[in-house]
């Protein structure tokens, strides 16, 4: 799979960090959020989430939109805690794999994410790596809320390729969303739709071929 590959672009949630959106749904249910089970499927709500992931609304605006549909006594910190509940651990095996891959490949991160999640998992990442800075671990990390684009828009892939001068045929893109994979294929990137454990796909002994 790595034959001819010089660059690897990783998704973050579900690939490097474990996530469980149901934990956030359940946490918001406890705050009496109306229809919290539709948080990631209802059109009006996903529109809000997309705007937040695109950096088009601030943390406070996002929190207020959620808060106004919760119990009246709900506090801001409870919304933040519930929103971050979906973020789980970053297994050390994956960190070790990335450290190993850095010796032979240029590695990048491309994530649909938001500022609240970013500030939370940056701290967790530094703990998991023994103090390595998140943005210094990868050759470059691209976050949707910073660059105002999100997957699966073809423009976000073009942006990364052009910004880094990457050759698509020499670049492997790994994501757990088939929609994101399909768009990457349109630009001739090598792709893998991740359905297994990352370290099973790419054993830590992998070397450039």
C-alpha positions in Angstrom: 0.0 0.0 0.0 2.9 2.4 0.7 4.8 1.7 -2.5 5.5 5.0 -4.2 4.0 7.0 -1.3 5.9 10.0 0.0 3.1 11.8 1.9 0.3 10.6 4.2 -2.8 12.7 5.0 -4.7 11.5 8.1 -8.2 12.3 9.2 -8.3 12.8 13.0 -11.6 11.8 14.6 -12.1 8.0 14.4 -8.6 7.6 12.9 -6.2 9.0 15.4 -8.4 10.0 18.3 -11.3 7.7 19.4 -14.7 9.4 19.3 -18.2 8.5 20.4 -20.8 11.1 19.3 -23.5 9.2 21.4 -21.8 10.4 24.5 -22.4 14.0 23.5 -26.0 13.2 22.5 -26.6 11.6 25.9 -24.9 14.4 27.8 -27.1 17.0 26.1 -30.2 14.9 26.8 -29.4 15.3 30.5 -29.5 19.1 29.9 -32.9 18.6 28.4 -31.8 19.6 24.8 -34.8 19.2 22.6 -34.3 16.3 20.1 -30.7 15.8 21.1 -30.7 12.4 19.3 -31.0 14.4 16.0 -28.0 16.5 16.8 -26.0 15.1 13.9 -28.8 14.3 11.5 -31.4 17.1 11.7 -30.9 19.5 8.8 -31.2 22.7 10.9 -28.8 21.4 13.5 -26.2 20.0 11.1 -26.3 23.4 9.3 -25.3 25.0 12.7 -22.6 22.4 13.2 -21.2 22.9 9.6 -21.1 26.7 10.2 -19.2 26.1 13.4 -16.8 23.7 11.7 -16.2 26.3 9.0 -15.4 28.9 11.6 -18.3 31.1 10.5 -19.7 31.4 14.1 -17.8 31.8 17.4 -17.7 29.5 20.4 -20.1 31.8 22.2 -22.6 31.8 19.3 -22.5 28.1 19.0 -23.0 27.6 22.7 -25.8 30.1 22.8 -27.6 28.3 20.0 -27.4 25.0 21.9 -28.1 26.6 25.3 -31.3 28.2 24.3 -32.8 24.8 23.5 -31.7 23.3 26.9 -33.2 23.6 30.4 -33.3 27.2 31.5 -30.8 26.6 34.3 -28.1 25.2 32.0 -24.7 26.8 32.4 -22.2 27.5 29.7 -19.6 25.1 31.2 -22.2 22.3 31.1 -22.6 22.8 27.3 -18.9 22.7 26.8 -18.5 19.6 28.9 -21.3 17.9 27.0 -20.0 18.9 23.6 -16.5 17.6 24.4 -17.9 14.3 25.9 -17.5 12.6 22.5 -13.7 13.0 22.5 -12.1 9.9 24.0 -8.5 8.8 24.1 -5.6 8.9 21.7 -4.1 5.3 21.9 -0.4 5.3 22.5 0.0 2.7 19.7 -1.2 5.2 17.2 1.1 7.9 18.5 4.0 5.4 18.2 3.0 4.6 14.6 2.9 8.3 13.7 6.3 8.8 15.3 7.7 5.9 13.2 6.1 7.2 10.0 7.6 10.6 10.5 11.0 9.1 9.8 10.1 8.2 6.3 7.1 10.2 5.2 5.7 13.7 5.4 2.6 13.4 7.5 -0.4 15.8 7.5 -3.7 16.1 9.3 -6.9 17.1 7.6 -9.8 17.4 10.0 -13.4 18.7 10.1 -13.4 20.1 13.5 -14.3 23.1 15.7 -12.5 25.4 18.1 -13.9 23.9 21.3 -12.9 20.4 20.3 -9.5 21.7 19.1 -8.6 23.3 22.4 -9.6 20.2 24.2 -7.7 17.6 22.3 -4.6 19.7 21.9 -4.1 19.2 25.6 -4.9 15.5 25.4 -2.5 15.1 22.5 0.4 16.7 24.4 -0.2 14.4 27.3 -0.3 11.4 25.1 2.9 12.3 23.3 4.9 13.3 26.4 4.7 17.1 25.7 5.0 17.2 21.9 3.1 20.2 20.5 0.2 19.2 18.4 0.9 21.6 15.5 4.5 20.6 15.5 4.0 16.9 15.4 2.7 16.9 11.8 4.4 18.5 8.8 1.2 20.6 8.8 -2.3 20.2 10.3 -5.3 21.6 8.5 -8.5 22.3 10.5 -11.8 23.2 8.8 -12.6 26.0 11.3 -9.2 27.7 10.5 -9.2 27.4 6.7 -13.0 27.9 6.2 -13.4 24.7 4.2 -14.6 21.3 5.2 -14.6 17.8 3.8 -15.9 16.5 1.4 -15.6 19.7 -0.6 -13.1 19.2 -3.3 -11.6 22.6 -2.6 -10.2 21.6 0.8 -8.1 18.8 -0.9 -6.9 21.2 -3.6 -5.9 23.6 -0.9 -3.7 21.0 0.9 -2.1 19.7 -2.3 -1.3 23.2 -3.6 -0.2 24.6 -0.2 2.3 21.8 0.2 3.1 21.1 -3.4 2.1 17.5 -3.1 1.8 15.1 -6.0 -1.6 13.3 -5.7 -0.3 10.0 -6.9 2.4 10.1 -4.2 0.0 11.0 -1.5 -2.1 8.6 0.6 -5.3 9.9 2.3 -6.8 7.9 5.2 -10.3 8.7 6.4 -13.2 6.8 8.0 -15.8 8.5 5.9 -16.5 7.1 2.4 -17.8 10.5 1.2 -14.4 12.1 2.0 -12.6 9.2 0.3 -14.7 9.5 -2.8 -13.9 13.2 -3.2 -10.1 12.6 -2.7 -10.2 9.9 -5.4 -11.5 12.6 -7.9 -8.1 14.3 -7.5 -6.2 11.0 -8.0 -5.0 10.8 -4.4 -4.3 7.3 -3.2 -6.9 6.5 -0.6 -7.9 4.1 2.1 -11.4 4.0 3.7 -10.4 3.1 7.3 -12.7 0.5 8.8 -10.1 -1.3 10.8 -7.6 -0.2 13.6 -5.1 2.1 12.1 -2.1 0.2 13.5 -3.5 -3.0 11.9 -3.6 -1.2 8.5 -0.1 0.2 9.0 2.1 -1.9 11.3 4.6 0.1 13.2 7.4 -1.7 11.4 6.2 -0.2 8.0 9.0 1.2 6.0 9.1 3.2 2.8 9.2 1.0 -0.2 
